[in-house]
Amino acid sequence: MAWDLISPLSPEDQKATFQHDMESLFYVVLYCALLWLPHNLSEGQLATVMNHMFGSFSSAHEEWRGGHGKALNALNRTYTRDLHLEPALGEWVNTVMDYHHPPRDSPMLTEYGLSRW
């Protein structure tokens, strides 16, 4: 799911957009690539990436929210910077990440303490 849809700051009635759907597709491809395709991450590195990007969540206002790892990765590729996949897929992942970068005025950046990037 797109990081700003699962953020504690996202409005409950926020509707998913085409951009959110494309971001979600990216996460599905990345998740599958990390689990089932060759890459350069060690088991420990893989566990860290999987936990922070896909398993990290917290309770906010009586509901579970997440997205912090996805937000960090969208901003500066915290978890995919050193990832090497087969060339065509690696190029696709990097291209999608280039387009996936959030706008500088995104309120979600303040939410995650990232307003000074």
DRENNUKOL-591806 format. One record per residue: chain; residue in three letters; residue number from 0; x, y, z of N, C-alpha, C, O in turn. Coordinates in nm, 3 decimals, m for minus. Layout:
REM DRENNUKOL-591806
{node "A","Ala",NUM,{X,Y,Z},{X,Y,Z},{X,Y,Z},{X,Y,Z}} ...
This chain:
REM DRENNUKOL-591806
{node "A","Met",0,{0.084,m0.117,0.000},{0.000,0.000,0.000},{0.089,0.124,0.000},{0.198,0.123,0.057}} {node "A","Ala",1,{0.044,0.229,m0.063},{0.120,0.353,m0.071},{0.146,0.408,0.069},{0.059,0.402,0.156}} {node "A","Trp",2,{0.265,0.461,0.090},{0.305,0.502,0.225},{0.218,0.612,0.281},{0.192,0.612,0.401}} {node "A","Asp",3,{0.171,0.706,0.200},{0.091,0.813,0.259},{m0.053,0.770,0.288},{m0.125,0.842,0.357}} {node "A","Leu",4,{m0.096,0.656,0.237},{m0.229,0.605,0.271},{m0.230,0.533,0.406},{m0.335,0.524,0.470}} {node "A","Ile",5,{m0.115,0.484,0.449},{m0.111,0.412,0.576},{m0.043,0.493,0.686},{m0.023,0.444,0.796}} {node "A","Ser",6,{m0.008,0.617,0.655},{0.053,0.704,0.754},{m0.048,0.745,0.860},{m0.168,0.756,0.832}} {node "A","Pro",7,{m0.001,0.767,0.983},{m0.091,0.815,1.088},{m0.157,0.949,1.054},{m0.262,0.981,1.110}} {node "A","Leu",8,{m0.099,1.028,0.966},{m0.156,1.158,0.930},{m0.256,1.153,0.816},{m0.326,1.252,0.791}} {node "A","Ser",9,{m0.266,1.042,0.747},{m0.358,1.038,0.633},{m0.502,1.040,0.684},{m0.536,0.970,0.779}} {node "A","Pro",10,{m0.586,1.121,0.620},{m0.727,1.127,0.661},{m0.795,0.993,0.641},{m0.764,0.919,0.547}} {node "A","Glu",11,{m0.888,0.962,0.731},{m0.957,0.834,0.722},{m1.034,0.818,0.592},{m1.050,0.707,0.542}} {node "A","Asp",12,{m1.081,0.928,0.536},{m1.162,0.921,0.414},{m1.079,0.946,0.287},{m1.135,0.966,0.180}} {node "A","Gln",13,{m0.946,0.944,0.299},{m0.861,0.965,0.182},{m0.883,0.853,0.081},{m0.880,0.735,0.116}} {node "A","Lys",14,{m0.904,0.890,m0.042},{m0.926,0.794,m0.149},{m0.795,0.763,m0.220},{m0.711,0.851,m0.240}} {node "A","Ala",15,{m0.779,0.639,m0.257},{m0.661,0.599,m0.333},{m0.670,0.652,m0.475},{m0.777,0.653,m0.536}} {node "A","Thr",16,{m0.557,0.698,m0.525},{m0.549,0.752,m0.661},{m0.474,0.654,m0.750},{m0.422,0.553,m0.703}} {node "A","Phe",17,{m0.468,0.686,m0.876},{m0.389,0.606,m0.970},{m0.243,0.602,m0.926},{m0.178,0.498,m0.934}} {node "A","Gln",18,{m0.192,0.715,m0.880},{m0.053,0.721,m0.832},{m0.033,0.625,m0.715},{0.069,0.557,m0.708}} {node "A","His",19,{m0.129,0.619,m0.623},{m0.119,0.525,m0.511},{m0.117,0.381,m0.563},{m0.040,0.298,m0.513}} {node "A","Asp",20,{m0.201,0.352,m0.661},{m0.205,0.217,m0.716},{m0.071,0.180,m0.782},{m0.025,0.067,m0.768}} {node "A","Met",21,{m0.010,0.275,m0.851},{0.120,0.248,m0.914},{0.228,0.228,m0.809},{0.316,0.143,m0.826}} {node "A","Glu",22,{0.222,0.303,m0.700},{0.317,0.284,m0.591},{0.298,0.146,m0.528},{0.395,0.078,m0.495}} {node "A","Ser",23,{0.173,0.106,m0.510},{0.145,m0.027,m0.454},{0.198,m0.137,m0.545},{0.253,m0.236,m0.496}} {node "A","Leu",24,{0.182,m0.121,m0.675},{0.236,m0.218,m0.770},{0.388,m0.227,m0.755},{0.445,m0.336,m0.757}} {node "A","Phe",25,{0.452,m0.113,m0.740},{0.597,m0.112,m0.719},{0.634,m0.198,m0.598},{0.727,m0.278,m0.604}} {node "A","Tyr",26,{0.560,m0.181,m0.487},{0.592,m0.257,m0.366},{0.569,m0.407,m0.385},{0.643,m0.488,m0.329}} {node "A","Val",27,{0.469,m0.444,m0.462},{0.446,m0.586,m0.489},{0.563,m0.644,m0.567},{0.613,m0.752,m0.535}} {node "A","Val",28,{0.607,m0.572,m0.670},{0.721,m0.620,m0.750},{0.848,m0.625,m0.665},{0.922,m0.723,m0.670}} {node "A","Leu",29,{0.873,m0.521,m0.586},{0.992,m0.519,m0.501},{0.988,m0.633,m0.399},{1.089,m0.701,m0.379}} {node "A","Tyr",30,{0.875,m0.653,m0.336},{0.859,m0.760,m0.237},{0.890,m0.896,m0.299},{0.967,m0.975,m0.243}} {node "A","Cys",31,{0.832,m0.923,m0.414},{0.854,m1.051,m0.482},{1.000,m1.066,m0.526},{1.058,m1.173,m0.513}} {node "A","Ala",32,{1.058,m0.958,m0.578},{1.198,m0.964,m0.621},{1.290,m0.993,m0.503},{1.384,m1.072,m0.515}} {node "A","Leu",33,{1.263,m0.931,m0.390},{1.348,m0.953,m0.273},{1.338,m1.096,m0.221},{1.437,m1.153,m0.174}} {node "A","Leu",34,{1.220,m1.153,m0.230},{1.202,m1.289,m0.177},{1.241,m1.399,m0.275},{1.287,m1.505,m0.232}} {node "A","Trp",35,{1.222,m1.376,m0.405},{1.234,m1.488,m0.498},{1.330,m1.470,m0.615},{1.348,m1.563,m0.694}} {node "A","Leu",36,{1.392,m1.355,m0.628},{1.487,m1.335,m0.737},{1.626,m1.311,m0.681},{1.641,m1.267,m0.567}} {node "A","Pro",37,{1.729,m1.338,m0.761},{1.865,m1.315,m0.713},{1.891,m1.166,m0.687},{1.849,m1.080,m0.764}} {node "A","His",38,{1.960,m1.139,m0.578},{2.002,m1.003,m0.544},{2.125,m1.013,m0.455},{2.167,m1.123,m0.419}} {node "A","Asn",39,{2.183,m0.901,m0.421},{2.309,m0.899,m0.347},{2.294,m0.886,m0.196},{2.396,m0.881,m0.127}} {node "A","Leu",40,{2.174,m0.879,m0.142},{2.157,m0.857,0.001},{2.184,m0.986,0.080},{2.145,m1.095,0.039}} {node "A","Ser",41,{2.251,m0.970,0.193},{2.271,m1.083,0.284},{2.138,m1.113,0.353},{2.044,m1.035,0.343}} {node "A","Glu",42,{2.131,m1.226,0.423},{2.008,m1.259,0.495},{1.973,m1.152,0.598},{1.856,m1.117,0.614}} {node "A","Gly",43,{2.074,m1.099,0.667},{2.050,m0.993,0.765},{2.001,m0.865,0.702},{1.907,m0.803,0.752}} {node "A","Gln",44,{2.063,m0.826,0.591},{2.019,m0.705,0.520},{1.877,m0.722,0.467},{1.795,m0.631,0.476}} {node "A","Leu",45,{1.848,m0.840,0.413},{1.715,m0.868,0.360},{1.611,m0.860,0.472},{1.505,m0.801,0.454}} {node "A","Ala",46,{1.642,m0.918,0.587},{1.549,m0.913,0.700},{1.522,m0.769,0.743},{1.409,m0.734,0.775}} {node "A","Thr",47,{1.625,m0.686,0.744},{1.608,m0.545,0.781},{1.519,m0.472,0.682},{1.427,m0.401,0.721}} {node "A","Val",48,{1.546,m0.490,0.553},{1.465,m0.425,0.449},{1.320,m0.470,0.458},{1.229,m0.388,0.456}} {node "A","Met",49,{1.298,m0.600,0.467},{1.162,m0.652,0.471},{1.088,m0.602,0.595},{0.971,m0.565,0.586}} {node "A","Asn",50,{1.155,m0.600,0.709},{1.091,m0.555,0.831},{1.055,m0.407,0.824},{0.942,m0.369,0.857}} {node "A","His",51,{1.148,m0.324,0.783},{1.124,m0.180,0.783},{1.028,m0.136,0.673},{0.947,m0.045,0.695}} {node "A","Met",52,{1.035,m0.197,0.558},{0.948,m0.152,0.448},{0.811,m0.218,0.448},{0.712,m0.157,0.407}} {node "A","Phe",53,{0.803,m0.342,0.494},{0.677,m0.415,0.482},{0.618,m0.462,0.614},{0.503,m0.507,0.617}} {node "A","Gly",54,{0.692,m0.454,0.723},{0.641,m0.507,0.847},{0.635,m0.407,0.961},{0.590,m0.442,1.071}} {node "A","Ser",55,{0.678,m0.285,0.938},{0.683,m0.185,1.044},{0.550,m0.112,1.056},{0.496,m0.064,0.956}} {node "A","Phe",56,{0.497,m0.104,1.177},{0.371,m0.034,1.200},{0.364,0.008,1.345},{0.442,m0.039,1.429}} {node "A","Ser",57,{0.271,0.096,1.376},{0.250,0.139,1.513},{0.103,0.171,1.533},{0.026,0.181,1.437}} {node "A","Ser",58,{0.065,0.185,1.657},{m0.074,0.216,1.690},{m0.090,0.367,1.703},{m0.013,0.432,1.773}} {node "A","Ala",59,{m0.188,0.421,1.635},{m0.219,0.564,1.642},{m0.370,0.580,1.646},{m0.440,0.538,1.554}} {node "A","His",60,{m0.419,0.641,1.751},{m0.563,0.667,1.763},{m0.645,0.540,1.745},{m0.743,0.538,1.670}} {node "A","Glu",61,{m0.604,0.436,1.814},{m0.676,0.309,1.816},{m0.679,0.235,1.682},{m0.765,0.149,1.661}} {node "A","Glu",62,{m0.587,0.267,1.592},{m0.575,0.189,1.470},{m0.427,0.174,1.435},{m0.344,0.257,1.473}} {node "A","Trp",63,{m0.397,0.069,1.364},{m0.259,0.040,1.328},{m0.223,0.110,1.200},{m0.295,0.100,1.101}} {node "A","Arg",64,{m0.111,0.181,1.201},{m0.064,0.254,1.084},{0.083,0.224,1.062},{0.151,0.174,1.152}} {node "A","Gly",65,{0.132,0.253,0.944},{0.271,0.226,0.911},{0.320,0.323,0.806},{0.272,0.436,0.795}} {node "A","Gly",66,{0.416,0.278,0.728},{0.465,0.357,0.616},{0.597,0.428,0.638},{0.652,0.484,0.543}} {node "A","His",67,{0.649,0.427,0.760},{0.771,0.502,0.786},{0.888,0.451,0.701},{0.960,0.532,0.642}} {node "A","Gly",68,{0.907,0.321,0.694},{1.015,0.265,0.613},{0.999,0.296,0.465},{1.096,0.324,0.395}} {node "A","Lys",69,{0.874,0.290,0.417},{0.848,0.322,0.277},{0.875,0.470,0.252},{0.928,0.506,0.147}} {node "A","Ala",70,{0.837,0.557,0.347},{0.863,0.700,0.332},{1.012,0.729,0.328},{1.058,0.805,0.244}} {node "A","Leu",71,{1.087,0.667,0.419},{1.233,0.686,0.419},{1.294,0.641,0.287},{1.382,0.708,0.233}} {node "A","Asn",72,{1.247,0.529,0.237},{1.302,0.478,0.111},{1.263,0.568,m0.006},{1.343,0.589,m0.097}} {node "A","Ala",73,{1.141,0.620,m0.004},{1.097,0.709,m0.111},{1.181,0.837,m0.113},{1.207,0.892,m0.220}} {node "A","Leu",74,{1.222,0.883,0.003},{1.299,1.007,0.012},{1.444,0.991,m0.026},{1.499,1.073,m0.100}} {node "A","Asn",75,{1.508,0.886,0.023},{1.652,0.875,m0.003},{1.701,0.734,m0.027},{1.820,0.705,m0.016}} {node "A","Arg",76,{1.607,0.645,m0.060},{1.641,0.505,m0.091},{1.718,0.437,0.022},{1.814,0.363,m0.002}} {node "A","Thr",77,{1.676,0.463,0.142},{1.740,0.408,0.260},{1.759,0.258,0.250},{1.864,0.206,0.289}} {node "A","Tyr",78,{1.660,0.187,0.197},{1.664,0.040,0.196},{1.693,m0.020,0.058},{1.719,m0.140,0.048}} {node "A","Thr",79,{1.690,0.060,m0.046},{1.716,0.006,m0.180},{1.840,0.066,m0.245},{1.874,0.030,m0.358}} {node "A","Arg",80,{1.908,0.156,m0.178},{2.025,0.224,m0.235},{2.132,0.126,m0.282},{2.188,0.142,m0.391}} {node "A","Asp",81,{2.160,0.026,m0.202},{2.267,m0.069,m0.233},{2.216,m0.200,m0.291},{2.291,m0.296,m0.304}} {node "A","Leu",82,{2.088,m0.205,m0.325},{2.028,m0.326,m0.381},{2.068,m0.342,m0.527},{2.057,m0.249,m0.606}} {node "A","His",83,{2.114,m0.461,m0.560},{2.146,m0.493,m0.699},{2.062,m0.613,m0.742},{2.071,m0.722,m0.686}} {node "A","Leu",84,{1.980,m0.589,m0.844},{1.898,m0.694,m0.904},{1.950,m0.719,m1.044},{2.043,m0.652,m1.088}} {node "A","Glu",85,{1.890,m0.815,m1.115},{1.933,m0.835,m1.254},{1.910,m0.704,m1.330},{1.819,m0.629,m1.295}} {node "A","Pro",86,{1.990,m0.675,m1.432},{1.994,m0.541,m1.492},{1.859,m0.481,m1.533},{1.832,m0.366,m1.499}} {node "A","Ala",87,{1.776,m0.554,m1.604},{1.649,m0.495,m1.651},{1.558,m0.460,m1.534},{1.499,m0.352,m1.531}} {node "A","Leu",88,{1.546,m0.550,m1.438},{1.461,m0.523,m1.322},{1.521,m0.413,m1.236},{1.448,m0.327,m1.185}} {node "A","Gly",89,{1.652,m0.414,m1.219},{1.719,m0.308,m1.143},{1.695,m0.171,m1.204},{1.673,m0.074,m1.132}} {node "A","Glu",90,{1.699,m0.164,m1.336},{1.674,m0.036,m1.404},{1.529,0.007,m1.382},{1.502,0.124,m1.359}} {node "A","Trp",91,{1.436,m0.088,m1.389},{1.294,m0.057,m1.367},{1.273,m0.006,m1.224},{1.206,0.095,m1.204}} {node "A","Val",92,{1.331,m0.075,m1.125},{1.315,m0.033,m0.985},{1.370,0.107,m0.966},{1.304,0.191,m0.903}} {node "A","Asn",93,{1.488,0.136,m1.019},{1.546,0.269,m1.004},{1.464,0.376,m1.075},{1.449,0.487,m1.023}} {node "A","Thr",94,{1.410,0.345,m1.191},{1.327,0.441,m1.264},{1.199,0.471,m1.186},{1.160,0.587,m1.173}} {node "A","Val",95,{1.135,0.368,m1.136},{1.014,0.389,m1.057},{1.045,0.470,m0.933},{0.969,0.560,m0.897}} {node "A","Met",96,{1.156,0.441,m0.867},{1.195,0.519,m0.749},{1.219,0.665,m0.784},{1.188,0.753,m0.703}} {node "A","Asp",97,{1.274,0.693,m0.902},{1.293,0.832,m0.944},{1.160,0.906,m0.952},{1.151,1.022,m0.911}} {node "A","Tyr",98,{1.057,0.841,m1.004},{0.925,0.903,m1.016},{0.847,0.900,m0.886},{0.750,0.974,m0.869}} {node "A","His",99,{0.887,0.816,m0.795},{0.815,0.792,m0.671},{0.850,0.893,m0.562},{0.781,0.899,m0.460}} {node "A","His",100,{0.954,0.971,m0.581},{1.000,1.065,m0.479},{0.888,1.163,m0.444},{0.832,1.225,m0.535}} {node "A","Pro",101,{0.854,1.179,m0.314},{0.744,1.269,m0.277},{0.780,1.415,m0.297},{0.898,1.451,m0.295}} {node "A","Pro",102,{0.680,1.500,m0.316},{0.707,1.643,m0.331},{0.761,1.702,m0.201},{0.729,1.655,m0.092}} {node "A","Arg",103,{0.843,1.805,m0.214},{0.907,1.867,m0.097},{0.806,1.925,0.002},{0.837,1.936,0.121}} {node "A","Asp",104,{0.687,1.961,m0.043},{0.589,2.021,0.046},{0.491,1.919,0.104},{0.388,1.956,0.160}} {node "A","Ser",105,{0.521,1.792,0.090},{0.432,1.687,0.139},{0.423,1.694,0.292},{0.526,1.695,0.360}} {node "A","Pro",106,{0.300,1.699,0.347},{0.286,1.700,0.494},{0.339,1.573,0.559},{0.369,1.572,0.678}} {node "A","Met",107,{0.350,1.467,0.481},{0.401,1.342,0.537},{0.548,1.355,0.575},{0.595,1.282,0.663}} {node "A","Leu",108,{0.622,1.443,0.511},{0.763,1.460,0.544},{0.778,1.511,0.686},{0.867,1.467,0.759}} {node "A","Thr",109,{0.692,1.604,0.725},{0.695,1.656,0.862},{0.656,1.546,0.958},{0.715,1.533,1.065}} {node "A","Glu",110,{0.557,1.466,0.922},{0.511,1.354,1.006},{0.626,1.263,1.044},{0.634,1.217,1.157}} {node "A","Tyr",111,{0.715,1.238,0.951},{0.825,1.145,0.975},{0.954,1.218,1.014},{1.061,1.157,1.017}} {node "A","Gly",112,{0.943,1.348,1.045},{1.060,1.424,1.085},{1.161,1.441,0.974},{1.281,1.448,0.998}} {node "A","Leu",113,{1.111,1.447,0.850},{1.199,1.451,0.734},{1.183,1.581,0.656},{1.212,1.585,0.537}} {node "A","Ser",114,{1.138,1.685,0.722},{1.108,1.810,0.651},{1.234,1.884,0.608},{1.223,1.980,0.531}} {node "A","Arg",115,{1.351,1.843,0.654},{1.475,1.915,0.618},{1.560,1.840,0.518},{1.680,1.868,0.510}} {node "A","Trp",116,{1.507,1.748,0.443},{1.587,1.670,0.349},{1.618,1.755,0.230},{1.685,1.709,0.138}} 
